Amino acid sequence: MTTAPRLQDLPGEHPAETAWRRGLARLDVALGWLVEGPAALLVVADIVVLFAGVFSRFVLHRPLVWSDELASILFVWLAMLGAVIALRRGEHMRMTALVSRLAPPGREMFEAIATCAALAFLALVAWPAWQYAADEGAITTPALEISNLWRAAALPAGILLMAAFSLLRLLRHARRRPALQAVAIVAAVIAAFWFGRSAFADLGRLNLLIFFVGVAAGSVFAGIPIAFAFGLGTFSYLALGTETPLPVIIGRMDEGMSHLILLAVPLFVFLGLLIEMTGMARAMVAFLASLLGHVRGGLSYVLVGAMYLVSGISGAKAADMAAVAPALFPEMKQRGADDGELVALLAATGAQTETVPPSLVLIAIGSATGVSIAALFTGGLLPAVVLGIGLCVVVHRRSRGDDASRTPRRPWREIGRLFAIALPALALPFVIRAAVVEGVATATEVSTIGIAYAIVVGLLLYRQFDWRRLGPMLVSTASLSGAILLIIGTATAMAWGLTQSGFSGWLAGSMATLPGGAPTFLAMSILAFVVLGSVLEGIPAIVLFGPLLFPIARSMGVHEVHYAMVATLSMGLGLFAPPLGVGFYAACAIARVHPDRAIGPMVGYMLALLIGIVVIAAVPWLSIGFL
């Protein structure tokens, strides 16, 4: 993860310039406090509102009809202010594998270009964001009966604040010459595209390569933060290659970021921090380590199993990872595990568990295609186990050289004692899952039950609760969530742009005419959904392509549940595969590890997942054997 460099005097700088930059630093700190305080309060407010809804509905039997609506409004503001904090702290995900190889002057130049490019995107969408908010102001919310402007205003407000902090960052951390050169380069590129806009009207699908590969992917490799790279590619395509009104991009970003189910992301991030702060994580890890600690790679196997158990509880894969990683990573690092290896395995388990029920992607498939959701849930259990076995094989091979002698086997009496200590912590996943299954709380609300449980257990049983850490934890929750959600928002806008280009219909038509029958169709489906998963979030992709491709699968004799497993796991592979997979960057953000460190270890896990998907495609019984 990239962090903002500390302010220091630049070589040869005039004292007046130093004083100017120090004044900007004080302004940055003051504005930072004005953003961080409300963001922390918004995290608390969302927790309180959702928990109040659960308590009122399940205990008092008097549902609060306005709780979800209020939580959604607060959530949009939390996402945007969190994105502002992440930008100020330099915590937006970036790919700097190429830039980091440059000499110091080149790296300095690309750092300035990345800041200027982000500032350019924010400046371009500022007015469309205001227009979108103004249009939403005419809508009255159904439950609270207030203007939707209260909610929609979060987008232009967040965009303007991010632009202000981008400008401050450029003025504070870049020398005058590189800063001016970066401004000139970004301005020249924008001008070239703008004055050449008439040429794009006649290029047809070639525009997809220019904007979604050339601009978006090129920006990613240039070190521009992922969210802004996706935004630049999408905005350029809509503005120069179509007649689409520009406020639409803001609407699609809003749609992607504001799904209430995604509110589980910040809440599970905060739950993960609570688990660590209250000592629950140490208790769980101590017990698990007593069982498998003497085995080479033991805690890596625990990570694979833990992700399988908690997957789907929160409804968002990023939230699943955020619930597991803080509980295991500290101990794994103490045992010498490499940061990049841990993130790679975490991302791989995210892809592996896409079919574990209750999976929102499977629910979306059932809704869009008419396939039985119960059958999909039944069929999704075994394929995830097959992929998990493949990941464990990779873990076994990579841990053969580990020295397990430092952790001898624990006696059973010691294991029993550690189990008794860890039991309240180990019960948390079962409490969360039971709350969902029994209808006590929705997939979004259940995280608040976990938070309440962690607070009570931490205060009364483990007696570890550092009140002084709550403020920083809330701000960190907002920052991490904002970084993830802004990527999801711009990726959703990109998905909509691809749909409007006619790409989805063209792809379906091409696959229907493939020679070779069902095997070729399945092979091409794997390839297509891997690519789609790398640029589209799973649910939008299924909604777009499910109604087109599932009838083709049926006509070729492929069982619809079998095809659903192949499609879902293939999309998961693309979603968590670098360099474009959003899930990969979410895993890096959750673990606070730079993406460059995880790409190498990720290759082996991606290969294992691909082999597993091919096996599942070739053996339908793995998906439909228990139906």
N, C-alpha and C positions, 0 to 999 in steps of 0.2 A: 504494500500500500504506500502511496506517495504522500508524504507529509510536507507541509509548508516549511521552507527553510527559515531559520531564525534570522532576525534582522542583524546585520553586521555592516560595518563600514566597508564600502567598496574601495579597492585600491585606486589611489589617485583622485579620490572624490573631493570636491570642494567642500569646506565646512558648512557653507550655506545649504548645499544639497543634502549633507548629512542631517542637518537640523530639519530640513523639509521632510526627509523620509522618516525621521523619528516622530515628527508631528503626525504624519500619516499612520504610523504604527499606533500612536495613542488613539487616533480616530478609529482605527480598526478594532482595537480592544473595546472601546466604548460601544461601537455598533454591535460587536460580538456579544456583549452582555445583554443588549436590548433584544437580540434574537434568541440567545440560548435560554434566557429565563422563560419567555413564553413557550418555547418548544418543550422545555421540561414540564411545565404546567399542563401542556396539552397531552403529554403522555399520561400524566396522573388523571387528567379529566376523562380521557377515553377509558382508562381502566375502571374508574368509578362509575361512569355512565353504563358501560356494558355489564359490570357486576351488579349494579342496581337493577338492570333489566332482568338478569337471571334470577336474582333474589325475589323481585316483585312477582315474576311469572310463576316460579316454581314453589316458593314458600308462601307468599301472600295470595297467590292465584288471582292477581290483578295485573295483567301485563301492562307495561309502559309502552304505549303505541309509538311514542316519539323517541325512544332510546336509540334505536338503530339509526334513525335520521340524524339525530344530534351527533352521534358517534361518527357518522360519515362526514358531516361538516367539519368536525374537529380533526378528523383524520386527514382530510385534504390539506388543511393548514399545517398539520404536523409534518406531512410529507414534504411540502414546499419549504417550510422553515428548516426541516432536517437537511434538505438538499443544500440550502444556504450555508448551514453550519459545516456540512461536508466540504463544500467548495472553499470556505474560509480556512478550514484545517488542512486542505489538500488531500482529502480522503475519498474523492471520487476515483473509481477504478480506471486505470490506464494500462495500456500495453506499451511498454518501453523497451522491449527486447532489442529492437534495432537502434533506437536512439541512444541507449546506454552504451553502445559500442563506439560511439563517436568520440572525438577529442573534446576536451572541456569547452572550447568555444562553440563547437557544433551543438553540444548538449544545451548550452546556455541559449543558443538561438532557438532550438526546438522547444525549450521550455517557454520562451516568450511567445513563440508561434502558437503553442497549445493554449496559453492564456488568451491571446488575441482571438483565436478561433472560437473559443467558448464565449468570449465577449461578443463576437460578431453574431453568433447564433442567438444569444440573448437579445441583442439589439434588433435583430430581424423579426423575432417573434413577439417583441414587447407590445407593439400596436395591435397585431392580431389577438393577443391575449386580452388586451383591454376591450376590444370589440366583442370577443367571446363572452367576457364577463358582463358587459353591458347588455348583450342579448339575453343572457341567462337571468338578468335582473327582472325581466318581465314575467318570469315563471314563479309561481308560489308553491312552496313545498307542501305536500299533502298533510303531514302530521303536525308540524310546528306552525304552518300557515304563515311563513315569513318569506321574504324575497330570496330567491336562489342566489342573488348577488352576494349574500353573506358567505356562501360556499365558494362560488366561482371566483370571487375576488382574490382568493388565495393564490391563483396562478399568476396574474400580473404582478401581485405584490412580491411573490417569491422570485419571479424573473427579474424584477427591478432590483431587488436586494442582491441577487447573485451577480447581476451586472455591476453593481456598486462594489462588491467585494472583489470581482475580477479586475476592475480598474485599479482598486487599491493594491491588489497583488502585483499587477504589472508595474505600477509606479514605485512600489516598495522594493521589489526583489530583482528587477532587471536594470542593468546599466542603460544609459540613455541610447547609445548607438544600437545595441541589439534590440532594444525595445522599438526604436523607430524603424529598424529594418524589418522586424516581425510585423509591425503595423502595415508597412508598405507591401510586404509579401501577401498578407491576408487580404488587404484591400485590392491588390492587383488581381488575385484569383477571383474574388467576388465580382469585380468589374468585368473581367473576361467572360465569366459565365453570364452576367447580366446583358452585356452588349451582344453576346452571341446567342441570345435566347431564341431568336427567330429560327435558328438552325435546328433546334431540338424538336420543333413541331413535326418535322418530316422523318425523324429517326426511328419512330415506332418503339419496338422492344429493345432496340439498342440503348435507349435511355436507361433501361434497367441496369445495364453494365456500367454506364457512365456514372449514374447517381448512387446506386446501391452497392456497387463494387468499387468503382473509382473513387467516389467522394466518401462514402461511409467507411468501407474497408481501408481505403488509403488514409483516412483520418485516424482510424484506430492504430495503424502501424506507425503513423507519425507521432504518436504519443498523446494525441488529443483525448481527453476523458471520454470513456465509452458512450455515456449518455449523450454528450454533445456531438460526438461523431455520428451516432444514429440520427440525431436531430438534424444535423447539417445535411445528411444525405436525403432524408425525407423532405425537409423544407425545400431543398433545391429542386427535387423532382416535381413536387406539387406546384412550386412557383414558376418554374421554367418549362416544364414538360407537359403541364395540364392547365386547364382553366378553373381548377378548384379554388374556391374562396379560401384564403389563408387561415382564417379563424378555425377551419376544419382541423388543422393539425393540432391546435390547442384542445379542441374537443376530443380528439382521439387520445391525446396524452392524458386528459382528464379521465376519460373512460378507462384507460389502462391502469392509472394510479389509484382510482377511487373505488374499485371493487371492495365492498365491505369485507370480503373474505381476506383481503390482503392486510387488513388491520391486525391480523394474527402475527404479521412479521414483526412490528415493533414490540408487541406484547410478549411474544416468545423470545425476542432478543433480550428484553428486560427480565423475563423469567430466567433465562440462562445466566444473566449477571447475578440475579438473586440466589440461584442455586450455588454459584461459586462463593458469593459473599457470606451466606449462612452456614457454610461448611457441609451442605448436602452433597456437593460434588465430590469433596474429599472422602466422605463416608462411602459413597457409591463406588468410587474408583478403588478405594482400599479393599473393599470386598471383592470386586471384579478382579483386581490384581491378585488377590489371594487365590482365586480359582485358576486363572490363566497366566499369571505373571511369570511363572517359571517356564512357560512355553515361549519359544522364539516367535516374536510378532503377536503375542497374546492379546494385547490391547487393541491391535488393529482388527483382529477377529471380533472383539467386543464392539468396535465401532460399526462394523458391517451388520452385526446382529441388532445393535441398538437402533440403527436407522430403519431396519426392517420393522421393528416393533413400534416405533413412534411415527412412522411414515403415514401421512394422511390425517393425523390427529388435528393438525392445525389448518389443513386445507391449502397450505402454501409450502412448496418445497424449501424455499429459503427459510421459513419459520421452523421446519423440521430440522434443518441443519443447525439453526441457531439454538435449538433446544438441546442438541446432542453435543456439539463441539465444545462448549465451555466446560462440560462435565468431564470430558476425557482428555482434551488436548494438553492442559497443564502437566498432568502426570506423564503423558506420553513424551512430552518434550524433556521432562526431567530424566526420563530413561534414555535420552539420546536420540529420539526420533527427529528426523529432518522436517522443518516447517513445510517445505514444498511437497514432500511425500505425504504429510498429513492432509494438506489441502487437496491434493490430487485424489486421495482415497475418499475424502469427504464428498468431493464433487462426483466421483464415480458411484458412490452409494446413493447419491441423489438421483442419478440416472437409473440405477438398478431398481429402485423402489417405486418407480412411477406407476406400476400397476397394483401396488398394495392397497387394498380398500381400507377406508373410504377414500377413493381417488377422485378428485374433481375432474380430471381428464376423462376417466371412464364414465362419470356421470354425464359429461358433455357429449361423449360419444353416444350414450343411450338416448339423450335428448335429441341429438341432431339426426340420428340414423334409425331410431326405433328399436335398437337392440336392447334386450332385457338387461337392466342394470344389475339385477341379482345374478344373472349368468356372467356378466362381466366381472363382478366382484369375486365370484367363485373361480373363474378362469384366471384371475390376475395373481393368485397366491403363488402357484408353483413356478411360473416364469421368473418371478423375482428371486425365488430360491435358486434357480438354475444360474442366473447371473451372479448371485451372491457367492455361489460355489466357485465361479470363474474368478471373481475378485480375490477370494481366499487363496486360490492357487497362486495368483500373482504375489500376494502377501507372503505366502510360504516360500516362494522362490527368492524373494528379495530379503527375507529375514534369515536365510540359511547361515549367513556369516555373523549373525548377532551373537553376543556372549550372554547366554541365559544363566550362567553360573552365579552371577551377582544376585540373582533373585531365586533362592532355593524354594522348594515346595513347602508350603505352610502346613502345619499339622491341622487336622480336622477340628480340633477344639478351638484353635485360633480362628479358623474360617467361620465357625459358628458364632464366635463372639463378634467378629466383624459384620456378620450378617445381621445380628441383632441391632447393632449400631446403625447399619445402613438401611434397615427395613423401612423406616419412615420415608427415606429418600427414594428407595427402590419402588415404593408404592405409588409415587407421583405419576408415572406413565399410565398405571392401571386406573388411578383416580380420574385422570384426564380422559382416557378412552371410555371408561364406564359412564362418565358424564355425557359423552356424545351418544353412546349406544342407548342409554336409558332416556334420552331426550331431555336431560336436565339443561343442557346448553347446546348452542350451535357450535360448529367448527370454529367460528370466530370468537364466540363468547367463552369457550372452554379455557382459553389461555388465562382469563381473569380468575378462574377457579384455581388454576395452577399457581398463579401469583399469590392469591389469598392463602392457599395451602402452604406455600413456601415461607410466607411471612410468619404464619402461626408456628410451623415446625421450627423455623430458625429462632424465633423468640422463646418458645416454651421448651423445646426438646434439645436442640443443639446449643441454644443460648449464645449464638453468634449473630449479631446484627449491628453493623457499624452504621449508625445514622448519618455520620459525616460523609459517607460514600454515596448516599442516595442521590444527591444533586449531580455529581459527575456521572453517575450511572444513567440518570435520566437524559442528560445531554448527549452522552455517547449513544444511547438508544436512538435518540432522534437523528443524530448524524448518520449512523449506520443505516437506519431505515430509509432516510431521505436519499442516500446514495443508491440503494437498491431500487427504491420505487421510481426514481427519476429514470433509471435505465429501463425499467418495465414500461414506463409511460412513453418514452421515445420509441421503444421497440414496438409497442402497440400501434403507434402512429405509422411506423414503417410497415407493419403488417397490413394496415389499411391501404397504404399507398400501393403495395404490391397487388392487393386485390383490385383496386381501381385500374391498374395497368392491364388487366385481363390475363395476368400471369396464371391465376388459378384455373381458369377455364381452358387455357392453352395446355397446361400440364395434364389435366384430366383427359383431354382429347388425345393427347400424344400417348399416354399410357394405355388407353383403351385399344390402340391399334398395334401394340407391341407383338412381335412374333414369339413363339415358344410357349404360349399358354401360361398356366398358373405359376410355374417356377420362375419364369422371366418376370412376370408381373410382380411377384413377391420380392424378387431381387431389386427391381427398379423401385418398388415401394419403399424398401429399406433405404436405398440411396436418396430417394426424393424426400422422405420424412426426416432423414438426418440433416439434409440441407435446410428443409423448412424449419426444423427444430432449432437450427443455429440462428435463424433470423426472426422466427415467430415464436411467441409463447404458446404452450401446448393447446390451451383451450381455443384461442382464436384460430389456430391452424386446423383443429378438428372441425370447428363450426364452418370454416370455409371449404375444406376439402372432403370432409366426411360424406356429405350428401352426394358428392361427385364420384368418389372412389369406391365407397362400399357397394353400390349397385354393380360396379364392374367386377369387384371381388366375388360377389354372389354368382354372377353370370359365368365366372370361370371355375366355380365349384369350391371356392375358398370359404370355409366357415367364417361367419361374421365375427364371432368371438376370437377365433384364431387370428383373423386379420386385425382386429382391434389391438391384440397384444403386440403384434409385430409393429403396427403403426405407432402405438404409444411408446414402446421401448426405443424404437428408432428415433422418434422425436426427442426422447429423453437423452439419447446419446448426443444428438446435435445440440440440445439445449445446454449440455454441460461440457461441450467440446470447445477448446480454444481454437482460433482466436476470436470468434464472434459469439459463442454461446453465452447467453446472459447468465445462466445458472453457474457457469464456471466463475464468473466475476463475483456473483453473489457469495459463493463459497469462499473466495479470496477475501471478500470484504468482511464476512463473518469471522474468519480466522485471523484477520488483520495481517495477511501475508501478501507480499507483492506477487502479481500474476506470473512474472517472469520465472519465479522460483518453482512454480508448480507445473509449468508446461512440460518439462522433460519427464518427470515422474508420471505425468498424466498419460503419456503415450501407451505404456504397458497396460494400464487399466482400461483405456479406450479400446485397445485391441481385444482384451478379454471380453469386454461388453459386446463388441461387434461379433466375435465368435459365438457368444451365447445367443445373440439375436438370430444369427444364421441357424443355429441348432433349433431354436424355438420355431423358426419359420419352416424348417425341414421336418419337424416332428409335431404335427398338430395335436397329438395326444397331450402334450405338456400344457396346452391351453384349454382343451375341451374334454380331457379325460375324466373329470369329476362332475361334468354337467349332468 
